[in-house]
C-alpha cells in the first residue's frame, strides 16, 4: 500500500526543497499542511501535483 502522507523532513528529502520553502508554500496556500498531534503532514498526492505544476527546466544541451 502506498503512503498517503509524508512529514516535512520526508517532503524535503523527496523534493529537495528547504523547510523554509515548504512553510512558505503552506502560507501561500500552494500546499496544505495537515496536523496529527504535533506532526505536520503533507498529502503525497498534493506534493506530486505541486511538483508536476512547476515549469520544466532548460537542459544544458538546449542552449
CHARMM internal coordinates of N, CA and C (Angstrom, degrees):
IC EDIT
DIST 1 N 1 CA 1.4475
DIST 1 CA 1 C 1.5254
ANGL 1 N 1 CA 1 C 109.71
DIST 1 C 2 N 1.3140
ANGL 1 CA 1 C 2 N 116.46
DIHE 1 N 1 CA 1 C 2 N 133.59
DIST 2 N 2 CA 1.4604
ANGL 1 C 2 N 2 CA 121.70
DIHE 1 CA 1 C 2 N 2 CA -179.54
DIST 2 CA 2 C 1.5319
ANGL 2 N 2 CA 2 C 109.83
DIHE 1 C 2 N 2 CA 2 C -78.46
DIST 2 C 3 N 1.3276
ANGL 2 CA 2 C 3 N 115.89
DIHE 2 N 2 CA 2 C 3 N 143.13
DIST 3 N 3 CA 1.4645
ANGL 2 C 3 N 3 CA 120.52
DIHE 2 CA 2 C 3 N 3 CA 179.12
DIST 3 CA 3 C 1.5204
ANGL 3 N 3 CA 3 C 110.72
DIHE 2 C 3 N 3 CA 3 C -67.83
DIST 3 C 4 N 1.3159
ANGL 3 CA 3 C 4 N 116.67
DIHE 3 N 3 CA 3 C 4 N 144.46
DIST 4 N 4 CA 1.4609
ANGL 3 C 4 N 4 CA 122.43
DIHE 3 CA 3 C 4 N 4 CA 179.28
DIST 4 CA 4 C 1.5202
ANGL 4 N 4 CA 4 C 112.18
DIHE 3 C 4 N 4 CA 4 C -89.47
DIST 4 C 5 N 1.3416
ANGL 4 CA 4 C 5 N 116.24
DIHE 4 N 4 CA 4 C 5 N -31.13
DIST 5 N 5 CA 1.4626
ANGL 4 C 5 N 5 CA 120.65
DIHE 4 CA 4 C 5 N 5 CA -176.14
DIST 5 CA 5 C 1.5209
ANGL 5 N 5 CA 5 C 111.29
DIHE 4 C 5 N 5 CA 5 C -133.82
DIST 5 C 6 N 1.3369
ANGL 5 CA 5 C 6 N 114.07
DIHE 5 N 5 CA 5 C 6 N 161.78
DIST 6 N 6 CA 1.4655
ANGL 5 C 6 N 6 CA 121.57
DIHE 5 CA 5 C 6 N 6 CA 171.70
DIST 6 CA 6 C 1.5258
ANGL 6 N 6 CA 6 C 107.50
DIHE 5 C 6 N 6 CA 6 C -133.77
DIST 6 C 7 N 1.3178
ANGL 6 CA 6 C 7 N 115.96
DIHE 6 N 6 CA 6 C 7 N 157.32
DIST 7 N 7 CA 1.4586
ANGL 6 C 7 N 7 CA 121.18
DIHE 6 CA 6 C 7 N 7 CA 175.10
DIST 7 CA 7 C 1.5260
ANGL 7 N 7 CA 7 C 108.95
DIHE 6 C 7 N 7 CA 7 C -82.79
DIST 7 C 8 N 1.3246
ANGL 7 CA 7 C 8 N 116.61
DIHE 7 N 7 CA 7 C 8 N 170.01
DIST 8 N 8 CA 1.4671
ANGL 7 C 8 N 8 CA 120.29
DIHE 7 CA 7 C 8 N 8 CA 178.49
DIST 8 CA 8 C 1.5349
ANGL 8 N 8 CA 8 C 110.80
DIHE 7 C 8 N 8 CA 8 C -59.58
DIST 8 C 9 N 1.3417
ANGL 8 CA 8 C 9 N 120.27
DIHE 8 N 8 CA 8 C 9 N -46.66
DIST 9 N 9 CA 1.4695
ANGL 8 C 9 N 9 CA 118.66
DIHE 8 CA 8 C 9 N 9 CA 177.61
DIST 9 CA 9 C 1.5367
ANGL 9 N 9 CA 9 C 112.97
DIHE 8 C 9 N 9 CA 9 C -59.79
DIST 9 C 10 N 1.3320
ANGL 9 CA 9 C 10 N 116.87
DIHE 9 N 9 CA 9 C 10 N -37.79
DIST 10 N 10 CA 1.4691
ANGL 9 C 10 N 10 CA 119.86
DIHE 9 CA 9 C 10 N 10 CA 177.95
DIST 10 CA 10 C 1.5240
ANGL 10 N 10 CA 10 C 110.92
DIHE 9 C 10 N 10 CA 10 C -68.04
DIST 10 C 11 N 1.3311
ANGL 10 CA 10 C 11 N 117.38
DIHE 10 N 10 CA 10 C 11 N -38.81
DIST 11 N 11 CA 1.4679
ANGL 10 C 11 N 11 CA 121.05
DIHE 10 CA 10 C 11 N 11 CA 177.12
DIST 11 CA 11 C 1.5230
ANGL 11 N 11 CA 11 C 110.25
DIHE 10 C 11 N 11 CA 11 C -63.52
DIST 11 C 12 N 1.3210
ANGL 11 CA 11 C 12 N 116.99
DIHE 11 N 11 CA 11 C 12 N -37.00
DIST 12 N 12 CA 1.4698
ANGL 11 C 12 N 12 CA 121.09
DIHE 11 CA 11 C 12 N 12 CA 176.97
DIST 12 CA 12 C 1.5270
ANGL 12 N 12 CA 12 C 110.29
DIHE 11 C 12 N 12 CA 12 C -61.73
DIST 12 C 13 N 1.3242
ANGL 12 CA 12 C 13 N 116.57
DIHE 12 N 12 CA 12 C 13 N -45.52
DIST 13 N 13 CA 1.4626
ANGL 12 C 13 N 13 CA 120.59
DIHE 12 CA 12 C 13 N 13 CA -179.88
DIST 13 CA 13 C 1.5225
ANGL 13 N 13 CA 13 C 111.45
DIHE 12 C 13 N 13 CA 13 C -64.55
DIST 13 C 14 N 1.3164
ANGL 13 CA 13 C 14 N 116.84
DIHE 13 N 13 CA 13 C 14 N -40.99
DIST 14 N 14 CA 1.4654
ANGL 13 C 14 N 14 CA 120.94
DIHE 13 CA 13 C 14 N 14 CA -177.87
DIST 14 CA 14 C 1.5248
ANGL 14 N 14 CA 14 C 112.78
DIHE 13 C 14 N 14 CA 14 C -68.88
DIST 14 C 15 N 1.3380
ANGL 14 CA 14 C 15 N 116.55
DIHE 14 N 14 CA 14 C 15 N -38.68
DIST 15 N 15 CA 1.4677
ANGL 14 C 15 N 15 CA 120.52
DIHE 14 CA 14 C 15 N 15 CA -172.59
DIST 15 CA 15 C 1.5155
ANGL 15 N 15 CA 15 C 114.60
DIHE 14 C 15 N 15 CA 15 C -102.22
DIST 15 C 16 N 1.3185
ANGL 15 CA 15 C 16 N 117.20
DIHE 15 N 15 CA 15 C 16 N -22.78
DIST 16 N 16 CA 1.4620
ANGL 15 C 16 N 16 CA 120.23
DIHE 15 CA 15 C 16 N 16 CA -174.13
DIST 16 CA 16 C 1.5210
ANGL 16 N 16 CA 16 C 112.52
DIHE 15 C 16 N 16 CA 16 C 81.26
DIST 16 C 17 N 1.3419
ANGL 16 CA 16 C 17 N 117.15
DIHE 16 N 16 CA 16 C 17 N 5.22
DIST 17 N 17 CA 1.4627
ANGL 16 C 17 N 17 CA 121.04
DIHE 16 CA 16 C 17 N 17 CA 178.77
DIST 17 CA 17 C 1.5274
ANGL 17 N 17 CA 17 C 109.46
DIHE 16 C 17 N 17 CA 17 C -83.20
DIST 17 C 18 N 1.3242
ANGL 17 CA 17 C 18 N 116.21
DIHE 17 N 17 CA 17 C 18 N 151.20
DIST 18 N 18 CA 1.4602
ANGL 17 C 18 N 18 CA 120.33
DIHE 17 CA 17 C 18 N 18 CA 178.81
DIST 18 CA 18 C 1.5221
ANGL 18 N 18 CA 18 C 110.75
DIHE 17 C 18 N 18 CA 18 C -78.92
DIST 18 C 19 N 1.3136
ANGL 18 CA 18 C 19 N 115.46
DIHE 18 N 18 CA 18 C 19 N 164.01
DIST 19 N 19 CA 1.4670
ANGL 18 C 19 N 19 CA 121.28
DIHE 18 CA 18 C 19 N 19 CA 176.60
DIST 19 CA 19 C 1.5240
ANGL 19 N 19 CA 19 C 109.35
DIHE 18 C 19 N 19 CA 19 C -59.65
DIST 19 C 20 N 1.3359
ANGL 19 CA 19 C 20 N 116.26
DIHE 19 N 19 CA 19 C 20 N -43.89
DIST 20 N 20 CA 1.4664
ANGL 19 C 20 N 20 CA 121.13
DIHE 19 CA 19 C 20 N 20 CA 179.68
DIST 20 CA 20 C 1.5189
ANGL 20 N 20 CA 20 C 111.11
DIHE 19 C 20 N 20 CA 20 C -59.09
DIST 20 C 21 N 1.3276
ANGL 20 CA 20 C 21 N 117.29
DIHE 20 N 20 CA 20 C 21 N -43.85
DIST 21 N 21 CA 1.4668
ANGL 20 C 21 N 21 CA 121.06
DIHE 20 CA 20 C 21 N 21 CA 179.79
DIST 21 CA 21 C 1.5190
ANGL 21 N 21 CA 21 C 110.87
DIHE 20 C 21 N 21 CA 21 C -63.94
DIST 21 C 22 N 1.3238
ANGL 21 CA 21 C 22 N 117.82
DIHE 21 N 21 CA 21 C 22 N -42.16
DIST 22 N 22 CA 1.4647
ANGL 21 C 22 N 22 CA 120.44
DIHE 21 CA 21 C 22 N 22 CA 178.47
DIST 22 CA 22 C 1.5281
ANGL 22 N 22 CA 22 C 110.81
DIHE 21 C 22 N 22 CA 22 C -60.77
DIST 22 C 23 N 1.3330
ANGL 22 CA 22 C 23 N 117.42
DIHE 22 N 22 CA 22 C 23 N -43.34
DIST 23 N 23 CA 1.4598
ANGL 22 C 23 N 23 CA 119.72
DIHE 22 CA 22 C 23 N 23 CA 179.78
DIST 23 CA 23 C 1.5265
ANGL 23 N 23 CA 23 C 111.48
DIHE 22 C 23 N 23 CA 23 C -69.32
DIST 23 C 24 N 1.3312
ANGL 23 CA 23 C 24 N 118.36
DIHE 23 N 23 CA 23 C 24 N -32.03
DIST 24 N 24 CA 1.4704
ANGL 23 C 24 N 24 CA 120.85
DIHE 23 CA 23 C 24 N 24 CA 173.42
DIST 24 CA 24 C 1.5250
ANGL 24 N 24 CA 24 C 110.03
DIHE 23 C 24 N 24 CA 24 C -63.56
DIST 24 C 25 N 1.3257
ANGL 24 CA 24 C 25 N 117.03
DIHE 24 N 24 CA 24 C 25 N -41.10
DIST 25 N 25 CA 1.4656
ANGL 24 C 25 N 25 CA 121.42
DIHE 24 CA 24 C 25 N 25 CA 177.78
DIST 25 CA 25 C 1.5284
ANGL 25 N 25 CA 25 C 110.93
DIHE 24 C 25 N 25 CA 25 C -63.86
DIST 25 C 26 N 1.3399
ANGL 25 CA 25 C 26 N 117.58
DIHE 25 N 25 CA 25 C 26 N -36.26
DIST 26 N 26 CA 1.4662
ANGL 25 C 26 N 26 CA 120.85
DIHE 25 CA 25 C 26 N 26 CA 174.33
DIST 26 CA 26 C 1.5307
ANGL 26 N 26 CA 26 C 109.63
DIHE 25 C 26 N 26 CA 26 C -61.27
DIST 26 C 27 N 1.3397
ANGL 26 CA 26 C 27 N 116.03
DIHE 26 N 26 CA 26 C 27 N -48.81
DIST 27 N 27 CA 1.4677
ANGL 26 C 27 N 27 CA 120.82
DIHE 26 CA 26 C 27 N 27 CA -177.37
DIST 27 CA 27 C 1.5234
ANGL 27 N 27 CA 27 C 112.39
DIHE 26 C 27 N 27 CA 27 C -65.09
DIST 27 C 28 N 1.3365
ANGL 27 CA 27 C 28 N 117.17
DIHE 27 N 27 CA 27 C 28 N -30.71
DIST 28 N 28 CA 1.4655
ANGL 27 C 28 N 28 CA 121.92
DIHE 27 CA 27 C 28 N 28 CA 179.21
DIST 28 CA 28 C 1.5282
ANGL 28 N 28 CA 28 C 112.09
DIHE 27 C 28 N 28 CA 28 C -82.63
DIST 28 C 29 N 1.3246
ANGL 28 CA 28 C 29 N 116.86
DIHE 28 N 28 CA 28 C 29 N -6.37
DIST 29 N 29 CA 1.4582
ANGL 28 C 29 N 29 CA 120.98
DIHE 28 CA 28 C 29 N 29 CA -179.42
DIST 29 CA 29 C 1.5202
ANGL 29 N 29 CA 29 C 113.79
DIHE 28 C 29 N 29 CA 29 C 78.67
DIST 29 C 30 N 1.3398
ANGL 29 CA 29 C 30 N 116.95
DIHE 29 N 29 CA 29 C 30 N 13.31
DIST 30 N 30 CA 1.4651
ANGL 29 C 30 N 30 CA 120.33
DIHE 29 CA 29 C 30 N 30 CA 179.99
DIST 30 CA 30 C 1.5256
ANGL 30 N 30 CA 30 C 112.04
DIHE 29 C 30 N 30 CA 30 C -83.48
DIST 30 C 31 N 1.3181
ANGL 30 CA 30 C 31 N 116.55
DIHE 30 N 30 CA 30 C 31 N -23.06
DIST 31 N 31 CA 1.4645
ANGL 30 C 31 N 31 CA 123.33
DIHE 30 CA 30 C 31 N 31 CA 172.24
DIST 31 CA 31 C 1.5254
ANGL 31 N 31 CA 31 C 106.96
DIHE 30 C 31 N 31 CA 31 C -133.93
DIST 31 C 32 N 1.3221
ANGL 31 CA 31 C 32 N 116.71
DIHE 31 N 31 CA 31 C 32 N 147.05
DIST 32 N 32 CA 1.4623
ANGL 31 C 32 N 32 CA 121.14
DIHE 31 CA 31 C 32 N 32 CA -179.58
DIST 32 CA 32 C 1.5243
ANGL 32 N 32 CA 32 C 109.77
DIHE 31 C 32 N 32 CA 32 C -110.34
DIST 32 C 33 N 1.3381
ANGL 32 CA 32 C 33 N 117.28
DIHE 32 N 32 CA 32 C 33 N 114.13
DIST 33 N 33 CA 1.4613
ANGL 32 C 33 N 33 CA 118.82
DIHE 32 CA 32 C 33 N 33 CA 176.60
DIST 33 CA 33 C 1.5202
ANGL 33 N 33 CA 33 C 110.32
DIHE 32 C 33 N 33 CA 33 C -75.07
DIST 33 C 34 N 1.3022
ANGL 33 CA 33 C 34 N 116.76
DIHE 33 N 33 CA 33 C 34 N 145.19
DIST 34 N 34 CA 1.4632
ANGL 33 C 34 N 34 CA 123.18
DIHE 33 CA 33 C 34 N 34 CA 175.81
DIST 34 CA 34 C 1.5332
ANGL 34 N 34 CA 34 C 106.18
DIHE 33 C 34 N 34 CA 34 C -119.40
DIST 34 C 35 N 1.3041
ANGL 34 CA 34 C 35 N 117.15
DIHE 34 N 34 CA 34 C 35 N 141.46
DIST 35 N 35 CA 1.4552
ANGL 34 C 35 N 35 CA 120.57
DIHE 34 CA 34 C 35 N 35 CA -178.76
DIST 35 CA 35 C 1.5230
ANGL 35 N 35 CA 35 C 110.65
DIHE 34 C 35 N 35 CA 35 C -109.22
DIST 35 C 36 N 1.3232
ANGL 35 CA 35 C 36 N 115.50
DIHE 35 N 35 CA 35 C 36 N 132.60
DIST 36 N 36 CA 1.4594
ANGL 35 C 36 N 36 CA 123.03
DIHE 35 CA 35 C 36 N 36 CA 172.31
DIST 36 CA 36 C 1.5242
ANGL 36 N 36 CA 36 C 105.45
DIHE 35 C 36 N 36 CA 36 C -128.13
DIST 36 C 37 N 1.3300
ANGL 36 CA 36 C 37 N 115.48
DIHE 36 N 36 CA 36 C 37 N 93.96
DIST 37 N 37 CA 1.4581
ANGL 36 C 37 N 37 CA 119.12
DIHE 36 CA 36 C 37 N 37 CA -171.70
DIST 37 CA 37 C 1.5176
ANGL 37 N 37 CA 37 C 108.48
DIHE 36 C 37 N 37 CA 37 C 67.41
DIST 37 C 38 N 1.3242
ANGL 37 CA 37 C 38 N 116.71
DIHE 37 N 37 CA 37 C 38 N -124.95
DIST 38 N 38 CA 1.4662
ANGL 37 C 38 N 38 CA 121.14
DIHE 37 CA 37 C 38 N 38 CA 178.29
DIST 38 CA 38 C 1.5220
ANGL 38 N 38 CA 38 C 112.45
DIHE 37 C 38 N 38 CA 38 C -90.22
DIST 38 C 39 N 1.3048
ANGL 38 CA 38 C 39 N 117.12
DIHE 38 N 38 CA 38 C 39 N -8.92
DIST 39 N 39 CA 1.4696
ANGL 38 C 39 N 39 CA 121.01
DIHE 38 CA 38 C 39 N 39 CA -176.22
DIST 39 CA 39 C 1.5166
ANGL 39 N 39 CA 39 C 111.06
DIHE 38 C 39 N 39 CA 39 C -82.69
DIST 39 C 40 N 1.3280
ANGL 39 CA 39 C 40 N 115.29
DIHE 39 N 39 CA 39 C 40 N 135.95
DIST 40 N 40 CA 1.4599
ANGL 39 C 40 N 40 CA 121.43
DIHE 39 CA 39 C 40 N 40 CA 173.86
DIST 40 CA 40 C 1.5154
ANGL 40 N 40 CA 40 C 107.37
DIHE 39 C 40 N 40 CA 40 C -99.08
DIST 40 C 41 N 1.3231
ANGL 40 CA 40 C 41 N 116.36
DIHE 40 N 40 CA 40 C 41 N 124.95
DIST 41 N 41 CA 1.4589
ANGL 40 C 41 N 41 CA 122.18
DIHE 40 CA 40 C 41 N 41 CA -177.60
DIST 41 CA 41 C 1.5193
ANGL 41 N 41 CA 41 C 110.30
DIHE 40 C 41 N 41 CA 41 C -117.45
DIST 41 C 42 N 1.3164
ANGL 41 CA 41 C 42 N 115.73
DIHE 41 N 41 CA 41 C 42 N 152.41
DIST 42 N 42 CA 1.4601
ANGL 41 C 42 N 42 CA 122.83
DIHE 41 CA 41 C 42 N 42 CA 176.91
DIST 42 CA 42 C 1.5235
ANGL 42 N 42 CA 42 C 106.83
DIHE 41 C 42 N 42 CA 42 C -127.83
DIST 42 C 43 N 1.3337
ANGL 42 CA 42 C 43 N 116.32
DIHE 42 N 42 CA 42 C 43 N 132.91
DIST 43 N 43 CA 1.4607
ANGL 42 C 43 N 43 CA 119.65
DIHE 42 CA 42 C 43 N 43 CA 176.44
DIST 43 CA 43 C 1.5295
ANGL 43 N 43 CA 43 C 109.51
DIHE 42 C 43 N 43 CA 43 C -64.33
DIST 43 C 44 N 1.3138
ANGL 43 CA 43 C 44 N 117.00
DIHE 43 N 43 CA 43 C 44 N 131.27
DIST 44 N 44 CA 1.4642
ANGL 43 C 44 N 44 CA 121.54
DIHE 43 CA 43 C 44 N 44 CA 178.69
DIST 44 CA 44 C 1.5259
ANGL 44 N 44 CA 44 C 110.03
DIHE 43 C 44 N 44 CA 44 C -59.22
DIST 44 C 45 N 1.3211
ANGL 44 CA 44 C 45 N 117.27
DIHE 44 N 44 CA 44 C 45 N -40.73
DIST 45 N 45 CA 1.4689
ANGL 44 C 45 N 45 CA 120.59
DIHE 44 CA 44 C 45 N 45 CA -179.32
DIST 45 CA 45 C 1.5266
ANGL 45 N 45 CA 45 C 111.42
DIHE 44 C 45 N 45 CA 45 C -62.90
DIST 45 C 46 N 1.3335
ANGL 45 CA 45 C 46 N 117.07
DIHE 45 N 45 CA 45 C 46 N -37.35
DIST 46 N 46 CA 1.4636
ANGL 45 C 46 N 46 CA 120.93
DIHE 45 CA 45 C 46 N 46 CA 179.15
DIST 46 CA 46 C 1.5315
ANGL 46 N 46 CA 46 C 110.64
DIHE 45 C 46 N 46 CA 46 C -70.61
DIST 46 C 47 N 1.3171
ANGL 46 CA 46 C 47 N 116.70
DIHE 46 N 46 CA 46 C 47 N -39.35
DIST 47 N 47 CA 1.4613
ANGL 46 C 47 N 47 CA 121.29
DIHE 46 CA 46 C 47 N 47 CA 178.15
DIST 47 CA 47 C 1.5278
ANGL 47 N 47 CA 47 C 110.23
DIHE 46 C 47 N 47 CA 47 C -64.91
DIST 47 C 48 N 1.3288
ANGL 47 CA 47 C 48 N 117.02
DIHE 47 N 47 CA 47 C 48 N -43.11
DIST 48 N 48 CA 1.4696
ANGL 47 C 48 N 48 CA 120.91
DIHE 47 CA 47 C 48 N 48 CA 177.52
DIST 48 CA 48 C 1.5238
ANGL 48 N 48 CA 48 C 111.01
DIHE 47 C 48 N 48 CA 48 C -62.65
DIST 48 C 49 N 1.3290
ANGL 48 CA 48 C 49 N 117.41
DIHE 48 N 48 CA 48 C 49 N -42.70
DIST 49 N 49 CA 1.4667
ANGL 48 C 49 N 49 CA 121.15
DIHE 48 CA 48 C 49 N 49 CA 179.72
DIST 49 CA 49 C 1.5251
ANGL 49 N 49 CA 49 C 110.62
DIHE 48 C 49 N 49 CA 49 C -63.00
DIST 49 C 50 N 1.3375
ANGL 49 CA 49 C 50 N 116.98
DIHE 49 N 49 CA 49 C 50 N -40.39
DIST 50 N 50 CA 1.4602
ANGL 49 C 50 N 50 CA 119.99
DIHE 49 CA 49 C 50 N 50 CA 178.86
DIST 50 CA 50 C 1.5267
ANGL 50 N 50 CA 50 C 110.71
DIHE 49 C 50 N 50 CA 50 C -63.25
DIST 50 C 51 N 1.3235
ANGL 50 CA 50 C 51 N 117.11
DIHE 50 N 50 CA 50 C 51 N -49.09
DIST 51 N 51 CA 1.4696
ANGL 50 C 51 N 51 CA 120.88
DIHE 50 CA 50 C 51 N 51 CA -179.15
DIST 51 CA 51 C 1.5250
ANGL 51 N 51 CA 51 C 110.34
DIHE 50 C 51 N 51 CA 51 C -61.71
DIST 51 C 52 N 1.3233
ANGL 51 CA 51 C 52 N 117.46
DIHE 51 N 51 CA 51 C 52 N -41.01
DIST 52 N 52 CA 1.4672
ANGL 51 C 52 N 52 CA 120.91
DIHE 51 CA 51 C 52 N 52 CA 179.10
DIST 52 CA 52 C 1.5221
ANGL 52 N 52 CA 52 C 112.63
DIHE 51 C 52 N 52 CA 52 C -66.74
DIST 52 C 53 N 1.3354
ANGL 52 CA 52 C 53 N 117.62
DIHE 52 N 52 CA 52 C 53 N -22.43
DIST 53 N 53 CA 1.4639
ANGL 52 C 53 N 53 CA 121.07
DIHE 52 CA 52 C 53 N 53 CA 179.94
DIST 53 CA 53 C 1.5280
ANGL 53 N 53 CA 53 C 112.73
DIHE 52 C 53 N 53 CA 53 C -82.17
DIST 53 C 54 N 1.3279
ANGL 53 CA 53 C 54 N 116.73
DIHE 53 N 53 CA 53 C 54 N -11.93
DIST 54 N 54 CA 1.4675
ANGL 53 C 54 N 54 CA 119.90
DIHE 53 CA 53 C 54 N 54 CA -179.60
DIST 54 CA 54 C 1.5246
ANGL 54 N 54 CA 54 C 110.06
DIHE 53 C 54 N 54 CA 54 C -69.98
DIST 54 C 55 N 1.3402
ANGL 54 CA 54 C 55 N 117.02
DIHE 54 N 54 CA 54 C 55 N 147.34
DIST 55 N 55 CA 1.4653
ANGL 54 C 55 N 55 CA 118.87
DIHE 54 CA 54 C 55 N 55 CA 179.19
DIST 55 CA 55 C 1.5253
ANGL 55 N 55 CA 55 C 110.78
DIHE 54 C 55 N 55 CA 55 C -67.15
DIST 55 C 56 N 1.3087
ANGL 55 CA 55 C 56 N 115.20
DIHE 55 N 55 CA 55 C 56 N 150.46
DIST 56 N 56 CA 1.4625
ANGL 55 C 56 N 56 CA 119.90
DIHE 55 CA 55 C 56 N 56 CA 177.75
DIST 56 CA 56 C 1.5205
ANGL 56 N 56 CA 56 C 109.16
DIHE 55 C 56 N 56 CA 56 C -73.26
DIST 56 C 57 N 1.3142
ANGL 56 CA 56 C 57 N 116.38
DIHE 56 N 56 CA 56 C 57 N 144.15
DIST 57 N 57 CA 1.4527
ANGL 56 C 57 N 57 CA 121.38
DIHE 56 CA 56 C 57 N 57 CA 178.05
DIST 57 CA 57 C 1.5177
ANGL 57 N 57 CA 57 C 110.54
DIHE 56 C 57 N 57 CA 57 C -83.03
DIST 57 C 58 N 1.3138
ANGL 57 CA 57 C 58 N 115.21
DIHE 57 N 57 CA 57 C 58 N 166.00
DIST 58 N 58 CA 1.4605
ANGL 57 C 58 N 58 CA 121.37
DIHE 57 CA 57 C 58 N 58 CA 177.23
DIST 58 CA 58 C 1.5182
ANGL 58 N 58 CA 58 C 107.17
DIHE 57 C 58 N 58 CA 58 C -98.65
DIST 58 C 59 N 1.3209
ANGL 58 CA 58 C 59 N 116.87
DIHE 58 N 58 CA 58 C 59 N 127.23
DIST 59 N 59 CA 1.4590
ANGL 58 C 59 N 59 CA 119.71
DIHE 58 CA 58 C 59 N 59 CA 179.80
DIST 59 CA 59 C 1.5225
ANGL 59 N 59 CA 59 C 110.05
DIHE 58 C 59 N 59 CA 59 C -79.21
DIST 59 C 60 N 1.3107
ANGL 59 CA 59 C 60 N 116.25
DIHE 59 N 59 CA 59 C 60 N 159.80
DIST 60 N 60 CA 1.4632
ANGL 59 C 60 N 60 CA 121.54
DIHE 59 CA 59 C 60 N 60 CA 179.41
DIST 60 CA 60 C 1.5224
ANGL 60 N 60 CA 60 C 110.88
DIHE 59 C 60 N 60 CA 60 C -62.70
DIST 60 C 61 N 1.3336
ANGL 60 CA 60 C 61 N 117.43
DIHE 60 N 60 CA 60 C 61 N -26.45
DIST 61 N 61 CA 1.4619
ANGL 60 C 61 N 61 CA 121.69
DIHE 60 CA 60 C 61 N 61 CA -179.62
DIST 61 CA 61 C 1.5218
ANGL 61 N 61 CA 61 C 112.03
DIHE 60 C 61 N 61 CA 61 C -71.80
DIST 61 C 62 N 1.3420
ANGL 61 CA 61 C 62 N 116.96
DIHE 61 N 61 CA 61 C 62 N -21.96
DIST 62 N 62 CA 1.4620
ANGL 61 C 62 N 62 CA 121.05
DIHE 61 CA 61 C 62 N 62 CA -177.88
DIST 62 CA 62 C 1.5199
ANGL 62 N 62 CA 62 C 112.99
DIHE 61 C 62 N 62 CA 62 C -82.61
DIST 62 C 63 N 1.3191
ANGL 62 CA 62 C 63 N 116.84
DIHE 62 N 62 CA 62 C 63 N -13.70
DIST 63 N 63 CA 1.4709
ANGL 62 C 63 N 63 CA 119.62
DIHE 62 CA 62 C 63 N 63 CA -176.49
DIST 63 CA 63 C 1.5039
ANGL 63 N 63 CA 63 C 112.26
DIHE 62 C 63 N 63 CA 63 C -82.17
END
COOR INIT
IC SEED 1 N 1 CA 1 C
IC BUILD
